[in-house]
Amino acid sequence: MTAEPRGQEDASGADHTVVPVFFLSDSTGISAETMGNALLIQFPDLFFERTLIPFISTVEMARDVVAQLDEAMEGPVTPLVFSTAAVDEVREELNKSKAPIIDFFGIHMSRVEEQLGARGLREARRLHGVGDVRRYNSRMAAIEFAIEHDDGLSPRGLDRADVVLLAPSRCGKTPTAMYLALQHGLFVANYPLVDEDLETTDLPRPVRDLPDRCFGLTTTVARLSRVRQERRPDSRYASEEQCRFELRQAMAMYDRHRLPTVDTSAASVEEIATVVIQTLARQRRASARPPSGHDLPRGRTNRS
């Protein structure tokens, strides 16, 4: 059972009522959370207590969820409920709750069916299940590749990389590589720029022949120093002087080789990944045009 709404203090000590939020799904709930949170983020002054209820696969399970929602309705704050349940019987049972339900699937599916002139399958687990086995296996292979080539662990097979992320330590290479592999099936290697690499603006030897696949990450001195302090407090590695040196030298390398770059200091991994993907798409479009002498280097295609 979810906790009842309770007061929550902000930095000023003021007490705020928490709005209970439920994400319902007959699959993983990832879509319900993603779409629901996209709306909730527009209310930064409110406080939310989130509860995910995934895999509601039977009418009996839906009834138990309805009982939980109805109990939440007896609290001081009306709950928000987001649902992406696809199976008609489950959706109909959930809609019997006293709580108002924002049914993403029901809102949009009928309009899509009307436009297409066909009825959808209305089956659970089609978005985040195995689904297309070939694409699923490709994503799993991409994850294995990202793990093998994390932090320059192995130079073997680097020529298979769609993207090579370059950056000083703790700039966000690993989470970006894993996200691109898991969500988009891209083969991503990441290479840490250490002092030896930064003595020159040449690309490091293992990636020297792959400039068209290299993508530079950078951040701010303050953020890099703060992140490194958590790992190695009061070390040279975490000092602002060392962070400033590494970032300055890395940018000189990126500039010399005209590498696309992204500042990770205030961007989520989803935003960073989107910049990488959109850059690759622009490069592919540019490579499809007759050469003008000013186009970016050609990127490789997504493995999907």
LONU-897697 format. One line per field, with one value per residue (C-alpha): y, z, x; residue number from 1; residue in one letter. Coordinates in nm, 3 decimals, always signed. Layout:
BEGIN
py	c(Y; ...)
pz	c(Z; ...)
px	c(X; ...)
k	c(NUM; ...)
r	c(A; ...)
END
This chain:
BEGIN
py	c(+0.000; +0.346; +0.589; +0.849; +1.206; +1.377; +1.713; +1.773; +2.060; +2.256; +2.428; +2.718; +2.487; +2.548; +2.247; +2.141; +1.884; +1.599; +1.491; +1.111; +0.997; +0.647; +0.506; +0.202; -0.043; -0.398; -0.394; -0.239; +0.104; +0.282; +0.459; +0.564; +0.707; +0.881; +1.049; +1.124; +1.276; +1.483; +1.653; +1.669; +1.841; +2.142; +2.193; +2.254; +2.414; +2.108; +1.794; +1.445; +1.099; +0.853; +0.490; +0.256; -0.043; -0.248; -0.581; -0.549; -0.849; -0.973; -0.830; -0.957; -0.762; -0.456; -0.486; -0.485; -0.170; -0.006; -0.075; +0.092; +0.395; +0.425; +0.417; +0.697; +0.895; +0.905; +1.106; +1.485; +1.520; +1.371; +1.144; +1.173; +0.846; +0.785; +0.463; +0.299; -0.033; -0.171; -0.474; -0.366; -0.577; -0.442; -0.082; -0.113; -0.247; +0.028; +0.291; +0.178; +0.350; +0.659; +0.821; +1.020; +0.830; +0.987; +0.700; +0.765; +0.451; +0.514; +0.881; +0.817; +0.463; +0.522; +0.825; +0.628; +0.343; +0.590; +0.745; +0.406; +0.247; -0.060; -0.191; -0.227; -0.547; -0.389; -0.630; -0.564; -0.571; -0.480; -0.163; -0.276; -0.650; -0.848; -0.764; -0.756; -1.031; -0.912; -0.557; -0.687; -0.904; -0.607; -0.397; -0.673; -0.696; -0.318; -0.338; -0.608; -0.390; -0.087; -0.290; -0.435; -0.090; +0.107; +0.349; +0.225; -0.126; -0.294; -0.162; -0.484; -0.432; -0.053; -0.034; -0.172; +0.134; +0.367; +0.630; +0.680; +0.913; +1.106; +1.299; +1.342; +1.116; +1.174; +1.375; +1.129; +0.889; +0.559; +0.641; +0.800; +0.496; +0.255; +0.458; +0.478; +0.102; +0.003; +0.244; +0.282; -0.021; +0.190; +0.034; +0.288; +0.287; +0.543; +0.650; +0.847; +1.129; +1.111; +1.342; +1.156; +1.200; +1.567; +1.655; +1.690; +1.774; +1.454; +1.199; +0.911; +0.627; +0.371; +0.607; +0.796; +0.627; +0.689; +1.069; +1.047; +0.848; +1.049; +1.270; +1.494; +1.547; +1.839; +2.000; +2.289; +2.305; +2.345; +2.045; +1.820; +1.910; +1.848; +1.505; +1.404; +1.520; +1.260; +0.992; +1.113; +1.394; +1.659; +1.494; +1.650; +1.459; +1.657; +1.997; +2.279; +2.343; +1.987; +1.989; +2.319; +2.185; +1.865; +2.041; +2.308; +2.051; +1.831; +2.122; +2.202; +1.844; +1.858; +2.189; +2.071; +1.769; +1.946; +1.689; +1.745; +1.814; +1.843; +2.008; +1.753; +1.987; +2.061; +1.796; +1.464; +1.145; +1.144; +1.494; +1.409; +1.095; +1.292; +1.542; +1.254; +1.086; +1.409; +1.488; +1.145; +1.200; +1.537; +1.378; +1.103; +1.359; +1.565; +1.259; +1.185; +1.524; +1.601; +1.712; +2.086; +2.096; +2.212; +1.907; +1.730; +1.390; +1.103; +0.914; +0.549; +0.425; +0.314; -0.061; -0.125)
pz	c(+0.000; -0.073; +0.212; +0.286; +0.174; +0.429; +0.477; +0.328; +0.416; +0.153; +0.203; +0.380; +0.634; +0.501; +0.512; +0.184; +0.115; -0.101; -0.396; -0.433; -0.789; -0.928; -1.251; -1.369; -1.643; -1.762; -1.871; -1.714; -1.645; -1.815; -2.059; -1.788; -1.580; -1.876; -1.999; -1.652; -1.533; -1.852; -1.727; -1.357; -1.432; -1.541; -1.176; -1.001; -0.694; -0.607; -0.424; -0.543; -0.388; -0.676; -0.674; -0.970; -1.009; -1.313; -1.463; -1.387; -1.609; -1.485; -1.390; -1.034; -1.006; -1.145; -0.872; -0.605; -0.761; -0.766; -0.393; -0.334; -0.541; -0.366; -0.029; -0.148; -0.243; +0.125; +0.202; +0.218; -0.139; -0.452; -0.618; -0.975; -1.167; -1.500; -1.686; -2.002; -1.961; -2.309; -2.243; -2.264; -1.968; -1.739; -1.848; -1.796; -1.443; -1.355; -1.478; -1.210; -0.948; -0.773; -0.854; -1.178; -1.420; -1.700; -1.948; -2.204; -2.400; -2.414; -2.500; -2.805; -2.927; -3.066; -3.262; -3.407; -3.502; -3.665; -3.868; -3.979; -4.040; -3.846; -3.491; -3.285; -3.104; -2.757; -2.607; -2.309; -2.316; -2.682; -2.628; -2.360; -2.410; -2.644; -2.938; -3.247; -3.159; -3.409; -3.271; -2.912; -2.980; -3.147; -2.834; -2.612; -2.838; -2.813; -2.432; -2.434; -2.666; -2.435; -2.132; -2.311; -2.432; -2.115; -2.010; -2.282; -2.134; -2.470; -2.807; -2.970; -3.224; -3.196; -3.570; -3.502; -3.293; -3.414; -3.165; -2.956; -2.659; -2.554; -2.228; -1.911; -1.625; -1.467; -1.752; -1.812; -2.068; -1.916; -1.849; -2.193; -2.360; -2.173; -2.248; -2.620; -2.625; -2.426; -2.576; -2.931; -3.005; -3.088; -3.051; -2.827; -2.692; -2.443; -2.395; -2.092; -2.169; -1.915; -1.864; -2.119; -2.386; -2.303; -2.356; -2.725; -2.933; -3.136; -3.092; -2.861; -3.055; -3.010; -3.173; -3.408; -3.715; -3.609; -3.607; -3.791; -3.500; -3.210; -2.999; -2.723; -2.384; -2.160; -1.841; -1.609; -1.382; -1.074; -1.152; -1.246; -0.931; -0.719; -0.873; -0.835; -0.472; -0.398; -0.536; -0.417; -0.161; -0.144; -0.417; -0.707; -0.930; -0.782; -0.762; -0.970; -1.117; -1.250; -1.374; -1.554; -1.721; -1.842; -1.976; -2.153; -2.319; -2.414; -2.585; -2.776; -2.903; -2.998; -3.179; -3.374; -3.508; -3.545; -3.321; -3.228; -2.854; -2.583; -2.240; -1.985; -1.684; -1.684; -1.922; -1.842; -2.000; -2.221; -2.346; -2.407; -2.598; -2.809; -2.906; -3.009; -3.215; -3.385; -3.470; -3.627; -3.828; -3.957; -4.053; -4.244; -4.428; -4.508; -4.641; -4.873; -5.048; -5.307; -5.112; -5.061; -4.877; -4.557; -4.450; -4.119; -4.127; -4.204; -3.912; -3.911; -3.917; -3.613; -3.561; -3.527)
px	c(+0.000; +0.120; +0.181; -0.083; -0.010; +0.210; +0.368; +0.710; +0.939; +1.125; +1.458; +1.287; +1.126; +0.774; +0.542; +0.380; +0.112; +0.230; +0.017; +0.001; +0.072; +0.014; +0.157; -0.041; +0.050; -0.009; +0.356; +0.667; +0.517; +0.806; +0.575; +0.330; +0.615; +0.777; +0.459; +0.328; +0.654; +0.672; +0.356; +0.449; +0.780; +0.576; +0.474; +0.809; +0.650; +0.442; +0.554; +0.464; +0.481; +0.509; +0.396; +0.453; +0.220; +0.335; +0.226; -0.147; -0.219; -0.559; -0.896; -0.841; -0.517; -0.691; -0.956; -0.684; -0.538; -0.882; -0.914; -0.578; -0.676; -1.012; -0.836; -0.606; -0.916; -1.011; -0.697; -0.675; -0.541; -0.697; -0.442; -0.322; -0.338; -0.164; -0.234; -0.102; -0.288; -0.356; -0.579; -0.944; -1.065; -0.792; -0.852; -1.227; -1.174; -0.925; -1.169; -1.417; -1.203; -1.333; -0.999; -0.981; -0.758; -0.558; -0.570; -0.296; -0.379; -0.753; -0.713; -0.498; -0.561; -0.910; -0.788; -0.497; -0.732; -0.968; -0.687; -0.550; -0.887; -0.775; -0.805; -0.490; -0.401; -0.444; -0.194; +0.032; +0.414; +0.452; +0.657; +0.903; +0.877; +1.101; +0.875; +1.094; +1.342; +1.602; +1.596; +1.600; +1.905; +2.074; +2.021; +2.161; +2.467; +2.505; +2.500; +2.768; +2.977; +2.937; +3.044; +3.347; +3.454; +3.380; +3.656; +3.890; +3.900; +3.950; +4.068; +3.944; +3.668; +3.662; +3.604; +3.253; +3.162; +2.888; +3.006; +3.319; +3.266; +3.577; +3.603; +3.803; +3.701; +3.355; +3.202; +2.918; +3.063; +2.949; +2.581; +2.549; +2.705; +2.479; +2.166; +2.247; +2.304; +1.996; +1.746; +1.876; +2.092; +2.397; +2.741; +2.915; +3.269; +3.392; +3.750; +3.879; +4.120; +4.403; +4.702; +4.911; +4.643; +4.604; +4.971; +4.887; +4.581; +4.624; +4.349; +4.454; +4.617; +4.334; +4.080; +4.311; +4.167; +3.805; +3.766; +3.432; +3.287; +3.428; +3.204; +3.341; +3.180; +3.262; +3.129; +3.204; +3.506; +3.287; +3.069; +3.360; +3.547; +3.236; +3.173; +3.536; +3.541; +3.275; +3.505; +3.846; +3.808; +4.081; +4.289; +4.479; +4.237; +3.945; +4.112; +3.970; +4.314; +4.339; +3.978; +4.035; +4.349; +4.179; +3.869; +4.076; +4.300; +4.007; +3.831; +4.149; +4.151; +3.782; +3.830; +4.134; +3.950; +3.614; +3.447; +3.082; +3.055; +2.792; +2.810; +2.685; +2.690; +2.316; +2.183; +2.018; +2.147; +1.837; +1.918; +2.283; +2.186; +1.939; +2.209; +2.436; +2.162; +2.054; +2.417; +2.459; +2.142; +2.268; +2.597; +2.419; +2.206; +2.516; +2.699; +2.406; +2.448; +2.715; +3.026; +3.045; +3.377; +3.205; +3.007; +3.064; +3.239; +3.007; +2.849; +2.747; +2.389; +2.191; +2.183; +1.811)
k	c(1; 2; 3; 4; 5; 6; 7; 8; 9; 10; 11; 12; 13; 14; 15; 16; 17; 18; 19; 20; 21; 22; 23; 24; 25; 26; 27; 28; 29; 30; 31; 32; 33; 34; 35; 36; 37; 38; 39; 40; 41; 42; 43; 44; 45; 46; 47; 48; 49; 50; 51; 52; 53; 54; 55; 56; 57; 58; 59; 60; 61; 62; 63; 64; 65; 66; 67; 68; 69; 70; 71; 72; 73; 74; 75; 76; 77; 78; 79; 80; 81; 82; 83; 84; 85; 86; 87; 88; 89; 90; 91; 92; 93; 94; 95; 96; 97; 98; 99; 100; 101; 102; 103; 104; 105; 106; 107; 108; 109; 110; 111; 112; 113; 114; 115; 116; 117; 118; 119; 120; 121; 122; 123; 124; 125; 126; 127; 128; 129; 130; 131; 132; 133; 134; 135; 136; 137; 138; 139; 140; 141; 142; 143; 144; 145; 146; 147; 148; 149; 150; 151; 152; 153; 154; 155; 156; 157; 158; 159; 160; 161; 162; 163; 164; 165; 166; 167; 168; 169; 170; 171; 172; 173; 174; 175; 176; 177; 178; 179; 180; 181; 182; 183; 184; 185; 186; 187; 188; 189; 190; 191; 192; 193; 194; 195; 196; 197; 198; 199; 200; 201; 202; 203; 204; 205; 206; 207; 208; 209; 210; 211; 212; 213; 214; 215; 216; 217; 218; 219; 220; 221; 222; 223; 224; 225; 226; 227; 228; 229; 230; 231; 232; 233; 234; 235; 236; 237; 238; 239; 240; 241; 242; 243; 244; 245; 246; 247; 248; 249; 250; 251; 252; 253; 254; 255; 256; 257; 258; 259; 260; 261; 262; 263; 264; 265; 266; 267; 268; 269; 270; 271; 272; 273; 274; 275; 276; 277; 278; 279; 280; 281; 282; 283; 284; 285; 286; 287; 288; 289; 290; 291; 292; 293; 294; 295; 296; 297; 298; 299; 300; 301; 302; 303; 304)
r	c(M; T; A; E; P; R; G; Q; E; D; A; S; G; A; D; H; T; V; V; P; V; F; F; L; S; D; S; T; G; I; S; A; E; T; M; G; N; A; L; L; I; Q; F; P; D; L; F; F; E; R; T; L; I; P; F; I; S; T; V; E; M; A; R; D; V; V; A; Q; L; D; E; A; M; E; G; P; V; T; P; L; V; F; S; T; A; A; V; D; E; V; R; E; E; L; N; K; S; K; A; P; I; I; D; F; F; G; I; H; M; S; R; V; E; E; Q; L; G; A; R; G; L; R; E; A; R; R; L; H; G; V; G; D; V; R; R; Y; N; S; R; M; A; A; I; E; F; A; I; E; H; D; D; G; L; S; P; R; G; L; D; R; A; D; V; V; L; L; A; P; S; R; C; G; K; T; P; T; A; M; Y; L; A; L; Q; H; G; L; F; V; A; N; Y; P; L; V; D; E; D; L; E; T; T; D; L; P; R; P; V; R; D; L; P; D; R; C; F; G; L; T; T; T; V; A; R; L; S; R; V; R; Q; E; R; R; P; D; S; R; Y; A; S; E; E; Q; C; R; F; E; L; R; Q; A; M; A; M; Y; D; R; H; R; L; P; T; V; D; T; S; A; A; S; V; E; E; I; A; T; V; V; I; Q; T; L; A; R; Q; R; R; A; S; A; R; P; P; S; G; H; D; L; P; R; G; R; T; N; R; S)
END
